Each structure stands twice: as structure tokens, then as C-alpha cells.
């Protein structure tokens, strides 16, 4: 008969509160395991029931991977909007003059059409992705070290193949590492071993390091334009409504129609996020109409009792006044 495993010590209250409110860990994923496996390891380290990840990395790709737990899982679609930065090692299948390489790299900066690879978890439909930057860091023919920033969902492996076709010699991707996601950089990532060490120290009564690694959700939603809304509008949003122009108090910065915006109360509490139907300068005013639609609720609706639709009770029938 084997001895029973020693029980795992609970986390201090500060850590439990952070996990309950929702938190993200920006994991520095190693080559080898899948993104799903990394998220599962983080789940076990943190002792939570569920985790999810944003921006899948193939098993042979390393770099930054968002892993969320608790209410933070509701914000994974926001993480998917962050552009991603990669360092890629591409291999050309033939010789290319430097000027021709420079010309083709410039042509691939901007909107490009891509079809996901055959071994892909998504439907293979042609789509447009924007390459914001594509720079040659170093050339050691036939290998090219590239620094690129692209929209979320950019297939760098496909990009390498397309570059080779445009150059007329063929090419493939040999190695890839994600070094940026939105405003977050490589130095912000944490290896799973460091997360494990921080968790053990937290259970021993030293939670400071783990709390630094458990990023609060506001670090994500505050990266988007903020709209402060009236109390009645916040209640309606918490119950799944769109936002009308009359419900807005203020906006934080300029944005265009189609942008994702975060909706907060006057006290700064995050309620929901949605899609702006008009530009920022057309948000406020007396003209009626919906200005934010396709909202996704984050706040607990029970904390926002309905403030709409209440009509005065009809007066009971009786003699007219003065009769």
C-alpha cells in the first residue's frame, strides 16, 4: 500500500483573490509541447479548474503565449486582436540578388492574401492579413533572419513559402519565435519553471513574485479605447444590450468605426466590450442611434439591476379630484 500524497498547501488570500478576479500569465512557451499542453501545465501549477490560451503556437514554435484563468477567459477575444511580432528564420531554395530580395520584402509589407496551411486547426479559406513590418535582420545565404509584425492570425510559415514563390526560387520556414504581442515584449514572458517556483514560494507564504506574474485583466482591456457610460447604460450593457449615443459620458482617445472599445462605469469598473459603429468624434451628441454593438458582457449582471422599462403604476380608478 502506497502512502497518500501530501496535500497541497493553499495560496495566500491575495493570490486567491487575484485568481478569482481573473488573471493572465504571459508564458514563454518552449519548443516541443503544444499550446494546449502549456495551458494545462499552467492550470496544474496554479491549482485552478480551467485555463485557456490565446494565439496558438505550433509545437515547434517558441515564444509568448497568453494563458488566462477564471473571468479572464472572457477577454481572450481581446488578446486575439493584438498584432504579433516574430523573429523568423527562412531558408531560400536558390540564389537571389540582394536588390531583388529587398524589393520583394517591401512588396509583402501591407495587406497580403493568405491561405492557412494544410495542417491547420482552422478552415482553409483565403483571408487578408496585414504585415506591418517585414525587415531583414541578417542574411547568411540561403538563410534569412527576418523581424516581422503582423495581424493576429498571420501564418508566418505560409508567408515564407509565398516569399519564395515571389522570388522564383522557393523557400520554407526553418524556425520561428514570437517575441511580442501587442504592447508586451519578450522580457515580459515567464518560463513555466519560473511560474512553478513562484507558486511554491507563494504557498510558503511569499506571494509577491507570483502576484507579479498573475497579470490583472485591466492590463488587457485598458489597451483599447475606453468609453465611460452612464449608470442606466451600464445596467443595460450588463444585461446584453447595445450602447446608444445618449448613454455615453466620455471617450479616452480617437478611434474609427469597426474598432473594439471597452465600456466602463463612471467609477472605472469594466462592464463590457463591443464594436464601434461610428468614429469617436460621432459618438456623443443628441442624435439617436446605436453606437456600440455586438457587445460581450464581462460584469456580473446581478451587480447591475435593471434601470430601464419601469413605468409609473396606473392611478386607481375613482372620483375625479374635486368631485
N, C-alpha and C positions, 0 to 999 in steps of 0.2 A: 504494500500500500504506500503510495507516494504522499509526501507531506503537502498540505494545502498551500497554495501560493499566498505570499504575504499580501495583505490588502494595500491598495494604492492610496497614499495619503491625499486628502483633498487639497485643492488650491485655496489660497487665502481669499477673503471676501472680495478684494479689489479685482482679482483675476476673474472670479466667478461673475462679478458684475459686468466686466468688460465682455466676457463671452455671451452673457445673457442679452446684452445690448446689441450684439453683432460685432464681429471683428474680422479683419483680413490679415493674412500673413503673406508677405511677398517672398516666396520661396525661390532660392537659387537652385533650380532643378538640375541634377546631374544627367549626363548621358546614360542611357540604359533603361531605366524604368519609364513607364507611360505616365502621362499627366494624371490619369485616374489613380494609378498606384501611389503617386506622390501625395495626392489629396487624401487617400486612405491612410497613409502613414502619418500625415499631419493630424488626421482625426484621432488616431490612436494615441499620439503624443499628447494631444490636448484633452483626451478623455471625453470627447463630445460624441453625439449620436450621428451627426451628419456634417459633411463638408462638401463643398463644390469648388470647381476651378473655372477660370475664365482665360480664354486664349490658349487652346490646346497646343502643346508642343509634341512633336513626334518623339518616340523613344530615343532616337539617336541625336536629338537636338537638346542643347543645354540652355540655361538662362532663366530669366524672370518669369515666374508663374504665380498668378494671383490665386490664393486659396482662401475661401470665406467660410464662415460658420455662423449659425444662428440667423438672426434677421438680416445679416449682411448678404445672405444668398439672394435676397430680393433685388440687390443692386448689381448683380453680375452683368445684366444687360448694359449698365452704365460703363463698366470696365471694358466691355467689348467695343466701346466707341473710341477708346484711347488709341492713337496711332502707335505703332510698334517700331522699335529701332533694332537692327540686326547687324552683326558682323558675319559676312558670308565668304566662304572660300569656294570659288567656282573654278572649274578646270575646262579650258578650251581644248577642242579636238584637232586644232590646227593652228598655224601661224596667222597672226592678224597684225597689220601695221598699227602702230600706236595712234595715229591720227584717225584711223577708221574706228578703233575701239572707243576713242573719245567721242566721236560723232554718234555712235550707236548708244552709248551710255546716256548722252544728252537726250536722244530721242525717247528713251524709256523713262525719262523724268516727266511726270504728269499722269494723266489718266491712261490706263492700259487695260486691254481686254485680257481676261484670264479664264481658263477652264480648270477646275480642280483636278489634281492628279487622279489616276485610276484608283489608287489605294487611298481613298479619302472617305471621311465619315459623313460628308455632305453630298447632296445631289449634284451631279456633274452638269451644271448649267453655266454657260458663258456669263461672266459678270465683269463689271468695271471696278477697278481699284486704282487709287491714286498713289503714285510713288512720289513722295515729297522730296526725297533726296536719294541720289544714287552716285556715290563717289568712289573712285579708285584709290584705295589706300596704299596698295603696293602691288607691283607686278613682278612675278618670277615665272615667266612663261614655262609651261602652259597654265600656271595657276594665277588667279586674280583674287586679291583680298579686297572685298567691297564693304562699304559702310552705307547702309540704306535705311530710310524711314518710309514706311508705307502704311496705308489704311489697315485697320484691323481686318483680318481675313485675307491679307495678301499671301499668295503662295510663292515663297521665295524659290522653292525647287522648280516650279513652273517658270518663274522669271529667269532663272539661269538657263533653262532649256530654250526659252524664247530668245534670249540674248544670243545664244549660239546659232540659232537659225537665222537671226537678223545679220549676224556676222558671216554667215555662209560656211561655217566650219563645224558647227555643233558644239555643245557644252553640257556639263552636268554639275550639280552641286555636290561638293565633297564634304563640307562641314558647315554648321550653322549654329550661331549663338544669339539669343535675344538679350540685348543689353539695355533696353529702355522700353517703357510702356507709359504713355502719357508723360507727365512731369517726373516720373520716378525713374531712377537710374540704377545701373549695375551695383553700385555701392549700397543701395537700399535693400538689396536681397539678402536672404539669410539661408545658409545651408540647413538641411534637416538635422544634422548632428548638433548644430548650434541651438536650434529650436528645442531639441531633446534636452540639452544641457540646461537651458534656461527654464524649462518646465520642471526639471528635477530640483533646481535651486528654489523655484517658486514654492514647490511642495515642502521644501525645508524651511520655509519662512522668509525667503528672499525673492519677492515677486518683481522687483524693479526691472530687471532685464527682460523678463517675459512680457511685461506690460509695454515695453518699448517695441517689442516685435509684434504685438497684437494691435494692429493699426485700427483706430476707431473709424467708423463708417463715414464720418464727416470729412475725412481726408479725401474721400472719393466724390461725394456729392457736391462739395464746395468747389470742385474744379469746373463746375458747369455754371452758366448764368443763373442767378438767383432771382426769383420773383417773390416778394413779400405780399401776402394776401390778407384780406380782411377775415375776421373771425367766422362770419357766416360762410364765406367762400371756403375756408379751411375745413369746416364741417362738411360741406357738400363734397369737396375733394376726397375727404377721408372715407366717404361712402360711395366713391367711384364716379363722381360727376366730372364733367369737363369744367374748364375755367372760363367765365365770361369776363369781358373787359371791365365791367363795373366792380369786380372783386379784387382788383389789383391796387396795392398801396404804392409799391415802388419796384424798380428793377436795378440790378447792380452794374450791368455793362451791356454794350451793344451786341446784338446777335441778329441773325437773319431767319426768315421763315424756314421751318424744317429743322431748326436746332433743337436739341434736347435741353430742357430747362428744369431746374429744381424749384419746388414750391414750398415756401416756409411761412410760418406764422410770424406775427409781429414780434414775438419773443425769440424767434430764431429756431423754432422746432421744425424739423423736416417732416413734411406731410406726404408728398408725392412728387413724381416727376412725369413729364409729358413732352409732347411735341408742339413747338410754337407754330401757330398758323399764320402769323404775321411777323414783320420785323419788330425790333424792340421799340422803335420810335412810333409805332402804330398800336402799341399795347394799351396805353392809357387814353382816356377820353370818355365822352358821353355816348358815343355811337354804340349801339347794342351789337352783340355777336360773341361767338366763342373764339377765344384767342389761344387757348392751350387745350389740345385734345389728346386722345389715346393715352390718357393718364394711367399710371401704375401706382397704386397706393402703397405707401410704406408704413404710415402711422396706424396704430390700433384704432379702428373705428369707434370702439366703445369709449375712447377718451374724448371723442368729438360728437356729442349728442346733436341730433338734427336741429337746425335753426331755421329751416325753411318750411313752407307749406302750412304754417299754423294760421288758421283764420279765427277771427273773433267768433265766439259762440253766438248763435242767433238769439235775439231777445225773445223771451217768452211772450206768447200772445196774451193780451189783456186790454183793459181800457186805455184809451189814448190819454196822454198827460193832460190834466186839467178837466177831464170829463167829469 
